[in-house]
Amino acid sequence: MPNRVDLFSSFTLPSGLTLKNRAVKASMEEGLGNGQQLPDSEIFKLYQTWSEGGVGTILTGNVMVDRLAMTGPGGIALEHNTDLRPFVEWAHKGKLNGARLIMQINHPGRQVFANMEGKVLSPSDVALDLGKHSKLFGQPKAMTEEEITDVINRFVTTSKRAYDAGFDGVEIHAAHGYLIAQFLSPLTNKRHDKWGGEIENRARLLFVIIEQVKEAVPSHFSVSVKLNSADFQRGGFDVDDAEWVVKKLSMLGLDFVELSGGSYESPAMQGKTADGRTLQREAYFLEFAAKIAKVTDLPIMTTGGIKRLPVARHVVNSGPQLVGIASAFAFVPNLVDRWQLDSQFVAQTKVVRWHDKTLSGLANMALVTSQLRRIGNGKKPKTNASGIWALLIDQIRKRALTKRYIANKSE
Ligand SMILES: Cc1cc2nc3c(=O)[nH]c(=O)nc-3n(C[C@H](O)[C@H](O)[C@H](O)COP(=O)(O)O)c2cc1C
């Protein structure tokens, strides 16, 4: 069937924000925050490279709403009293060449590495189960009502400050097993109060955060959500839940919903599931995204497994309006310009497939973040990097960053 929608055509979001094309650089935590957990020169260079490479929209790596609850030691946090100047610079660099820049905002909940000695919160006290690697993460405590209110206020504060810094919008991270996804999933949310039980209650935190963020920012500031199409765990948040949530989201004035899937326990976003369900080889979540796109007027984006232009084109002709691409942009930062010159161009990425799924996942993340560091330092990405070597360097680097984080966090 001929393609009707052109990937390179512009798209206007409900807020009125026009994107110059339908390709979106999806979030990748860069691990390049400085000792104060602020963006710095490597981040500026990386985002300048991306914005100059032709992509319409750039989602930042997740920015934490609480510097005491971080997804990683090189992360970035934006709180009420954080120095805004580096964020203003970040916004400037990411918006060069007419690209739109959206800050992804997140709270990790229980997905906090134990050695970071941070706050480990969750709806209930259910720890991650990664078999022999479970000890990598802290033991969560069930959140009190005050802690829930604090988290809601933090999402609002970070959104307001992203607006003040010049970002075009925020994307609330409700996927990949982080705090909001922990509330959504019956496997991690065992509460009996208004925040747990039926899906109406499990989704309450997400809805309240969106409502309060929308009230606090101007209507032209883009607010969106990243949601799992499913957790891909038996008994977890599933496709019917996602469909129900998206239907409700269409009443909250969002700009788009990005559909992904999985978590540390079931790394579907890397194409592997824990419940044995097979994903599409390319555009992993397209089947679910296309189904969900049918039941909503909200623009839908799907991310995962997209490296070729024909696949990206197929996505925007199957229901979703936007295509999210993450790792390919680490190996080819000017992917959109490349595709415009050569429609057959395939982004070569390096992926390892070891027997140990947790180690494999960490190595693949390390392979990608090592490219982000190279670009941040003005070097070309490397497609022949070794997985073991990248993992080793990453572990050494993270150890040093963790020490730095612990030393600075009490200041
Ligand atoms: C190094 C790395 C860091 C990531 N960080 C984030 C993040 O901060 N927020 C997020 O929503 N997803 C994050 N992801 C997941 C990607 O956004 C995306 O959903 C996933 O990689 C699948 O897309 P891809 O096949 O195009 O890479 C990350 C992925 C990688 C490889």
The ligand as an SDF file (V2000), in Angstrom:
LIG
                    3D

 31 33  0  0  0  0  0  0  0  0999 V2000
   20.9260    4.3870   27.1750 C   0  0  0  0  0  0  0  0  0  0  0  0
   19.4450    4.4670   27.2040 C   0  0  0  0  0  0  0  0  0  0  0  0
   18.8230    5.3280   28.1080 C   0  0  0  0  0  0  0  0  0  0  0  0
   17.4310    5.4220   28.1430 C   0  0  0  0  0  0  0  0  0  0  0  0
   16.8530    6.3310   28.9600 N   0  0  0  0  0  0  0  0  0  0  0  0
   15.5060    6.5130   28.9100 C   0  0  0  0  0  0  0  0  0  0  0  0
   14.9000    7.5540   29.6440 C   0  0  0  0  0  0  0  0  0  0  0  0
   15.5380    8.3580   30.3040 O   0  0  0  0  0  0  0  0  0  0  0  0
   13.5500    7.6530   29.5620 N   0  0  0  0  0  0  0  0  0  0  0  0
   12.7900    6.8160   28.7770 C   0  0  0  0  0  0  0  0  0  0  0  0
   11.5780    6.9670   28.7350 O   0  0  0  0  0  0  0  0  0  0  0  0
   13.3560    5.8340   28.0720 N   0  0  0  0  0  0  0  0  0  0  0  0
   14.6880    5.6960   28.0950 C   0  0  0  0  0  0  0  0  0  0  0  0
   15.2660    4.7370   27.3030 N   0  0  0  0  0  0  0  0  0  0  0  0
   14.3950    3.9100   26.4390 C   0  0  0  0  0  0  0  0  0  0  0  0
   14.2100    4.5680   25.0790 C   0  0  0  0  0  0  0  0  0  0  0  0
   13.5390    5.8020   25.1440 O   0  0  0  0  0  0  0  0  0  0  0  0
   13.4080    3.6610   24.1520 C   0  0  0  0  0  0  0  0  0  0  0  0
   12.1060    3.4980   24.6870 O   0  0  0  0  0  0  0  0  0  0  0  0
   14.0780    2.2980   23.9400 C   0  0  0  0  0  0  0  0  0  0  0  0
   15.4880    2.4090   23.8540 O   0  0  0  0  0  0  0  0  0  0  0  0
   13.6050    1.6360   22.6560 C   0  0  0  0  0  0  0  0  0  0  0  0
   13.8520    2.4660   21.5450 O   0  0  0  0  0  0  0  0  0  0  0  0
   15.0380    2.1690   20.5000 P   0  0  0  0  0  0  0  0  0  0  0  0
   14.8850    0.7700   20.0500 O   0  0  0  0  0  0  0  0  0  0  0  0
   14.8250    3.1660   19.4180 O   0  0  0  0  0  0  0  0  0  0  0  0
   16.3100    2.3910   21.2470 O   0  0  0  0  0  0  0  0  0  0  0  0
   16.6530    4.6230   27.2680 C   0  0  0  0  0  0  0  0  0  0  0  0
   17.2690    3.7640   26.3700 C   0  0  0  0  0  0  0  0  0  0  0  0
   18.6530    3.6780   26.3230 C   0  0  0  0  0  0  0  0  0  0  0  0
   19.2880    2.7610   25.3300 C   0  0  0  0  0  0  0  0  0  0  0  0
  1  2  1  0
  2  3  1  0
  2 30  2  0
  3  4  2  0
  4  5  1  0
  4 28  1  0
  5  6  2  0
  6  7  1  0
  6 13  1  0
  7  8  2  0
  7  9  1  0
  9 10  1  0
 10 11  2  0
 10 12  1  0
 12 13  2  0
 13 14  1  0
 14 15  1  0
 14 28  1  0
 15 16  1  0
 16 17  1  0
 16 18  1  0
 18 19  1  0
 18 20  1  0
 20 21  1  0
 20 22  1  0
 22 23  1  0
 23 24  1  0
 24 25  2  0
 24 26  1  0
 24 27  1  0
 28 29  2  0
 29 30  1  0
 30 31  1  0
M  END
$$$$
